[in-house]
Amino acid sequence: MQKTDVATGSFIMLAASCNAFVLGYIYQVAMGWFLGPTGYGVLGVSLAIMNILALFSELGIPVAVTKYVSEYEAKKEWKNVSGVIQSGIKFTAYLGIATATIFAFFIPILSDYFKNQEYLFTLSVVAATIPVISILATYRGALQGFQLIKEYSMLSIAEAVVRVVIAIVLVYIGFYVLGAILAFAICILITVSLAFFFLRKISLEKNATFPIKKSLLFAIPVTVASAALLILTNTDILCIKLLSPKLLSDTLAGYYNAAAIIARIPVYILSPLLIVLLPAVSSVYAIDDQNKLKLYTETAFRYVILLIIPMCVGLIVLSKDLISLLYPRAFLYGAPALAVLAFGSIFSALFSIASTLIIGIGKPQITMRILALAAIINIPLNIILVSKFSIIGAAFATTISCLFAAVLTLFYIVRVIKVEFGIRSYARPIFAAAIMGVFVFFFPHWNRILTLIDVLFGAVIYFVLLLALQALKKEDVEILRHILSLLRVSEKTSSKLVGFLSRFIR
């Protein structure tokens, strides 16, 4: 197998991430339509439990495998490469089996407590899947360590495609929520088989060993950060399930799950920028190029303002209409939660950028500590606010936690990198987003077709305002030119578009 160079690999990963992102949302929306709020709530709670169990069954070992495979391969120490992979697979397999076995004893108890026997089946599938999930994560770590980006991307796309197709088929023929969870199990089995096929082509020494303690020591900060992130992204729906009236808890969880899925769209769209930003910041920090470091920092935050804030404004203004656009009208009760979560997505995006910068300058422990503090705050906030305000309370708890994490990371960035945020540079796109929000609010959108027109109308209004206010810079146009070349847009078309936009830059 051939390695993929950095530029090509980044583009492949970006394409694969976009495909997986779209397919993931197709899965979520399709399940919302097929299952209804109650069934969708059961699915959301079951997947949240699956994510938590996966953390305990991996303990950050896949990340350690990526690091040490890459390191020892560069040194041509093939015995250590083989040892890292084999010890990682064995450890995560045993840990996955242990985690699943212990959890299996609690499934009947949880099912009785939840007052819904559907959990008896869905959580049993979750338990059976956990060992395979942990092995798959280790395989992914090995592929990433070997820099086999094409193969890694193929796994992501294959997993997403199989999950969507099988879930729709199983739910349609009558398996209900169990079908949606079984689709996860089946796609993971297929994906792990594909990963095994890819790794089998690499010559590894048999019976090679590697001290798993070394991998665990490296993985501890990763595990703590992952645990904190899991708390931030799953505590809300679990608290809704646990603290709401038993007969309504699954339905309320379904409302909230739909709102959360839509609210995360801006943050997911930001992920390609994070993929590019981390190595760029690491390289300029390594050579102590402070000017470029400040430039990258300012540019990254500027694109959050340019791209993410108008999206969040649109989600807030059209929260009710977007839920009824993507989901059945039965989910409309989740609209207020979506508006609050969309506001929180602004802080989540700022935190994502700031934490990536902090990791890029070699301080991952800072991000770990901030995440841990945010998680500690998130748990009591959810318990208090969900008990009093139901799903709105969960949305506020998540938003407040994201605000807390964003403020701390931004404070650290300003203090260490000493970046100066130009108010005028950010004020123009924020003003354009606010005006767009007003236009969108008053534009009629009482049915799905009008809502779609409203979304397109809002995007056009915002773009025109950016040009009118001269909010774009020369660097923005050059980046657009580069993106168009990657997309293989003809030079003639690209030059015309770039030439037109150049008239409106400062």
SULNOR-V274974 format. One record per residue. RES is the residue in three letters. SS is DSSP state (H for helix, E for strand, - for the rest). BURIAL is b if it has 16 or more other ideal C-beta (glycine too) atoms within 10 Angstrom, else e. Layout:
# SULNOR-V274974
res:ss:burial
RES:SS:BURIAL
RES:SS:BURIAL
This chain:
# SULNOR-V274974
res:ss:burial
MET:-:e
GLN:-:e
LYS:-:e
THR:-:b
ASP:-:e
VAL:H:e
ALA:H:e
THR:H:e
GLY:H:b
SER:H:b
PHE:H:e
ILE:H:b
MET:H:b
LEU:H:b
ALA:H:e
ALA:H:b
SER:H:b
CYS:H:e
ASN:H:e
ALA:H:b
PHE:H:b
VAL:H:e
LEU:H:b
GLY:H:b
TYR:H:b
ILE:H:b
TYR:H:b
GLN:H:b
VAL:H:b
ALA:H:b
MET:H:b
GLY:H:b
TRP:H:e
PHE:H:b
LEU:H:b
GLY:H:b
PRO:H:b
THR:H:b
GLY:H:b
TYR:H:b
GLY:H:b
VAL:H:b
LEU:H:b
GLY:H:b
VAL:H:b
SER:H:b
LEU:H:b
ALA:H:b
ILE:H:b
MET:H:b
ASN:H:b
ILE:H:b
LEU:H:b
ALA:H:b
LEU:H:b
PHE:H:b
SER:H:b
GLU:H:b
LEU:-:b
GLY:-:b
ILE:H:b
PRO:H:b
VAL:H:b
ALA:H:b
VAL:H:b
THR:H:b
LYS:H:b
TYR:H:b
VAL:H:b
SER:H:b
GLU:H:e
TYR:H:b
GLU:H:b
ALA:H:e
LYS:-:e
LYS:-:e
GLU:-:e
TRP:H:e
LYS:H:e
ASN:H:b
VAL:H:b
SER:H:b
GLY:H:b
VAL:H:b
ILE:H:b
GLN:H:b
SER:H:b
GLY:H:b
ILE:H:b
LYS:H:e
PHE:H:b
THR:H:b
ALA:H:b
TYR:H:e
LEU:H:b
GLY:H:b
ILE:H:e
ALA:H:e
THR:H:b
ALA:H:b
THR:H:e
ILE:H:e
PHE:H:b
ALA:H:e
PHE:H:e
PHE:H:e
ILE:H:b
PRO:H:e
ILE:H:e
LEU:H:e
SER:H:b
ASP:H:e
TYR:H:e
PHE:H:b
LYS:-:e
ASN:-:b
GLN:-:e
GLU:H:b
TYR:H:b
LEU:H:e
PHE:H:b
THR:H:b
LEU:H:b
SER:H:b
VAL:H:b
VAL:H:b
ALA:H:b
ALA:H:e
THR:H:b
ILE:H:b
PRO:H:b
VAL:H:b
ILE:H:b
SER:H:b
ILE:H:b
LEU:H:b
ALA:H:b
THR:H:b
TYR:H:b
ARG:H:b
GLY:H:b
ALA:H:b
LEU:H:b
GLN:H:b
GLY:H:b
PHE:-:b
GLN:-:b
LEU:-:b
ILE:H:b
LYS:H:b
GLU:H:b
TYR:H:b
SER:H:b
MET:H:b
LEU:H:b
SER:H:b
ILE:H:e
ALA:H:b
GLU:H:b
ALA:H:b
VAL:H:b
VAL:H:b
ARG:H:b
VAL:H:b
VAL:H:e
ILE:H:b
ALA:H:b
ILE:H:b
VAL:H:e
LEU:H:b
VAL:H:b
TYR:H:e
ILE:H:e
GLY:H:e
PHE:H:b
TYR:H:b
VAL:H:b
LEU:H:b
GLY:H:b
ALA:H:b
ILE:H:b
LEU:H:b
ALA:H:b
PHE:H:b
ALA:H:b
ILE:H:b
CYS:H:b
ILE:H:b
LEU:H:e
ILE:H:b
THR:H:b
VAL:H:b
SER:H:e
LEU:H:b
ALA:H:b
PHE:H:e
PHE:H:e
PHE:H:b
LEU:H:b
ARG:H:e
LYS:-:e
ILE:-:b
SER:-:e
LEU:-:b
GLU:-:e
LYS:-:e
ASN:-:e
ALA:-:b
THR:-:e
PHE:-:b
PRO:-:e
ILE:H:b
LYS:H:e
LYS:H:e
SER:H:b
LEU:H:e
LEU:H:e
PHE:H:b
ALA:H:b
ILE:H:e
PRO:H:b
VAL:H:b
THR:H:b
VAL:H:b
ALA:H:b
SER:H:b
ALA:H:b
ALA:H:b
LEU:H:b
LEU:H:b
ILE:H:b
LEU:H:b
THR:H:b
ASN:H:b
THR:H:b
ASP:H:b
ILE:H:b
LEU:H:b
CYS:H:b
ILE:H:b
LYS:H:b
LEU:H:b
LEU:H:b
SER:-:b
PRO:-:e
LYS:H:e
LEU:H:e
LEU:H:e
SER:H:b
ASP:H:b
THR:H:b
LEU:H:b
ALA:H:b
GLY:H:b
TYR:H:b
TYR:H:b
ASN:H:b
ALA:H:b
ALA:H:b
ALA:H:b
ILE:H:b
ILE:H:b
ALA:H:b
ARG:-:b
ILE:H:b
PRO:H:b
VAL:H:b
TYR:H:b
ILE:H:e
LEU:H:b
SER:H:e
PRO:H:b
LEU:H:b
LEU:H:b
ILE:H:b
VAL:H:e
LEU:H:b
LEU:H:e
PRO:H:e
ALA:H:b
VAL:H:b
SER:H:e
SER:H:e
VAL:H:b
TYR:H:b
ALA:H:e
ILE:-:e
ASP:-:e
ASP:-:e
GLN:H:e
ASN:H:e
LYS:H:e
LEU:H:b
LYS:H:e
LEU:H:e
TYR:H:b
THR:H:b
GLU:H:b
THR:H:b
ALA:H:b
PHE:H:b
ARG:H:b
TYR:H:b
VAL:H:b
ILE:H:b
LEU:H:b
LEU:H:b
ILE:H:b
ILE:H:b
PRO:H:b
MET:H:b
CYS:H:b
VAL:H:b
GLY:H:b
LEU:H:b
ILE:H:b
VAL:H:b
LEU:-:b
SER:H:b
LYS:H:b
ASP:H:b
LEU:H:b
ILE:H:b
SER:H:b
LEU:H:b
LEU:H:b
TYR:-:b
PRO:-:b
ARG:H:e
ALA:H:b
PHE:H:b
LEU:H:b
TYR:H:b
GLY:H:b
ALA:H:b
PRO:H:b
ALA:H:b
LEU:H:b
ALA:H:b
VAL:H:b
LEU:H:b
ALA:H:b
PHE:H:b
GLY:H:b
SER:H:b
ILE:H:b
PHE:H:b
SER:H:b
ALA:H:b
LEU:H:b
PHE:H:b
SER:H:b
ILE:H:b
ALA:H:b
SER:H:b
THR:H:b
LEU:H:b
ILE:H:b
ILE:H:b
GLY:H:b
ILE:-:b
GLY:-:e
LYS:-:e
PRO:H:e
GLN:H:e
ILE:H:b
THR:H:b
MET:H:b
ARG:H:b
ILE:H:b
LEU:H:b
ALA:H:b
LEU:H:e
ALA:H:b
ALA:H:b
ILE:H:e
ILE:H:b
ASN:H:b
ILE:H:e
PRO:H:e
LEU:H:b
ASN:H:b
ILE:H:b
ILE:H:e
LEU:H:b
VAL:H:b
SER:H:e
LYS:H:e
PHE:H:e
SER:H:b
ILE:H:b
ILE:H:b
GLY:H:b
ALA:H:b
ALA:H:b
PHE:H:b
ALA:H:b
THR:H:b
THR:H:b
ILE:H:b
SER:H:b
CYS:H:b
LEU:H:b
PHE:H:b
ALA:H:b
ALA:H:b
VAL:H:e
LEU:H:b
THR:H:b
LEU:H:b
PHE:H:e
TYR:H:b
ILE:H:b
VAL:H:e
ARG:H:e
VAL:H:e
ILE:H:b
LYS:-:e
VAL:-:b
GLU:-:e
PHE:-:e
GLY:-:e
ILE:H:e
ARG:H:e
SER:H:b
TYR:H:b
ALA:H:e
ARG:H:b
PRO:H:b
ILE:H:b
PHE:H:e
ALA:H:b
ALA:H:b
ALA:H:e
ILE:H:e
MET:H:b
GLY:H:b
VAL:H:e
PHE:H:b
VAL:H:b
PHE:H:e
PHE:H:e
PHE:-:b
PRO:-:e
HIS:-:b
TRP:-:e
ASN:-:e
ARG:H:e
ILE:H:e
LEU:H:e
THR:H:b
LEU:H:e
ILE:H:e
ASP:H:b
VAL:H:b
LEU:H:e
PHE:H:b
GLY:H:b
ALA:H:e
VAL:H:e
ILE:H:b
TYR:H:b
PHE:H:e
VAL:H:e
LEU:H:b
LEU:H:b
LEU:H:e
ALA:H:e
LEU:-:b
GLN:-:e
ALA:-:b
LEU:-:b
LYS:-:e
LYS:H:e
GLU:H:e
ASP:H:b
VAL:H:b
GLU:H:e
ILE:H:e
LEU:H:e
ARG:H:b
HIS:H:e
ILE:H:e
LEU:H:b
SER:H:e
LEU:H:e
LEU:-:e
ARG:-:e
VAL:-:e
SER:-:e
GLU:H:e
LYS:H:e
THR:H:e
SER:H:b
SER:H:e
LYS:H:e
LEU:H:e
VAL:H:e
GLY:H:e
PHE:H:e
LEU:H:b
SER:H:e
ARG:-:e
PHE:-:e
ILE:-:e
ARG:-:e
